[in-house]
Amino acid sequence: MKKDKKHWKLSTKLVRGGRLTSQFGETSEALFLNSAYSYESAEAAEALFAGKIEGFKYGRYSHPNLAMLEERLSLMEGAEACVVTASGMAAVFAALMCQLKSGDHVVASKVLFSSCHYIITQILPRFGISTTLVEGDDMAGWRKAITRKTRCVFIETPANPTLELVDIAFVAALCKKTGTQLIIDNVFATPLLQHPLQLGADVVIYSTTKHIDGQGRTLGGAILGKRKFINETLMPFVRHTGPHMSAFNAWLLLKSLETLELRVAKHCDNAEALAKLLENHPKVGRMLYPGLKSHPQYAIARKQMSRGGPMIAFELKGGKKAAFRFMNALTVFDISNNLGNAKSIVTHPASTTHASLGGAELKRIGIGDGLVRLSVGIEDVEDLKKDVLNALEG
Ligand SMILES: *Cc1c(COP(=O)(O)O)cnc(C)c1O
């Protein structure tokens, strides 16, 4: 592979990074549907397993399509190394479990994707790992929660679904003092709008299911960080427990990355236009979009995100009834719990993605009955605006 690829600009990295070409010289990355490899001789196999020569060993260890995707994602993120997994949740679970042991302490932001919340609050404690949840804007809370006993801090910013933010550089500085690893779930910002490693985080996680695939076809996850952590701590866990991504999905995501920058720009253009349109609408109460001055943590958004992002949340004044009426009246948007699709999606978190948290917890973290989340797609913005305005009138 050419040595100068790290100096390529982002668009070039997303199109050409990590490319491996077979003897046929294909211009689009090939798909390798194989689980294992054969070797020229017994000696070659011995040398490979002894680490004396490089090569692919077995699908659970490494694979050309996974290797290409991991290299392309590393270049994109500016990370030393990457491991891709079968889903975003496999990435979250592996990143935590590969290093935690009984007696450890984990701190996380309070508003989390519901499965991340389940891992932190339900699964980890079963293994004797204690956890503390902190409100995103509670600076004193972060200071108090992170101690020398804290092994990892897990943060989602912007958070799902309230788009609450956490100041990454602030928490990273606390983690540096205590020798704690900072893990950022960067899904809502997409890889293009926020760069956690540059802000001091140690590990970045993606559900590639979202904007990286961007077309709603596959599940996938990625963990990016320092080579030492990835190779010595994460890889042994992944190799022996098997949450790896399929070759087909890796191939598909390689093709998705080629258009990521174009798609995210359009997602953001459309989201910004809708957020502005909705902000002062008489039927809309609280508006939560990091790209608008009205966001309670706009200063943090300005500091760590280059744009407001592709996701919008807002409260309808009429509660659940008004939210459901609005959703059912939309004709372009799909009603779905997914996000990060070319197709615009509307979600009612309190009754779907976050229903399992229960009433009291929902209230505590600000997920009201009237809260609606939009994953803004890349359709024509005029069609989206018209759809949203008509549905609000209905
Ligand atoms: C979707 C999502 C996940 C989980 O990813 P899957 O690919 O669905 O397993 C984790 N974190 C956030 C913020 C997400 O949006």
Ligand as a Chemical Component Dictionary entry (heavy atoms), coordinates in Angstrom:
data_LIG
# 
_chem_comp.id                   LIG 
_chem_comp.type                 NON-POLYMER 
_chem_comp.pdbx_formal_charge   0 
_chem_comp.three_letter_code    LIG 
# 
loop_
_chem_comp_atom.comp_id 
_chem_comp_atom.atom_id 
_chem_comp_atom.alt_atom_id 
_chem_comp_atom.type_symbol 
_chem_comp_atom.charge 
_chem_comp_atom.model_Cartn_x 
_chem_comp_atom.model_Cartn_y 
_chem_comp_atom.model_Cartn_z 
_chem_comp_atom.pdbx_ordinal 
LIG C1 C1 C 0 -27.949 2.417  16.887 1  
LIG C2 C2 C 0 -27.039 2.847  17.952 2  
LIG C3 C3 C 0 -26.262 1.914  18.659 3  
LIG C4 C4 C 0 -26.358 0.436  18.407 4  
LIG O1 O1 O 0 -26.025 0.056  17.130 5  
LIG P1 P1 P 0 -26.607 -1.245 16.365 6  
LIG O2 O2 O 0 -25.868 -1.241 15.092 7  
LIG O3 O3 O 0 -28.075 -1.057 16.250 8  
LIG O4 O4 O 0 -26.272 -2.428 17.233 9  
LIG C5 C5 C 0 -25.442 2.401  19.645 10 
LIG N1 N1 N 0 -25.358 3.710  19.929 11 
LIG C6 C6 C 0 -26.096 4.633  19.271 12 
LIG C7 C7 C 0 -25.968 6.069  19.635 13 
LIG C8 C8 C 0 -26.951 4.233  18.260 14 
LIG O5 O5 O 0 -27.696 5.136  17.619 15 
# 
loop_
_chem_comp_bond.comp_id 
_chem_comp_bond.atom_id_1 
_chem_comp_bond.atom_id_2 
_chem_comp_bond.value_order 
_chem_comp_bond.pdbx_ordinal 
LIG C1 C2 SING 1  
LIG C2 C3 SING 2  
LIG C2 C8 DOUB 3  
LIG C3 C4 SING 4  
LIG C3 C5 DOUB 5  
LIG C4 O1 SING 6  
LIG O1 P1 SING 7  
LIG P1 O2 DOUB 8  
LIG P1 O3 SING 9  
LIG P1 O4 SING 10 
LIG C5 N1 SING 11 
LIG N1 C6 DOUB 12 
LIG C6 C7 SING 13 
LIG C6 C8 SING 14 
LIG C8 O5 SING 15 
# 
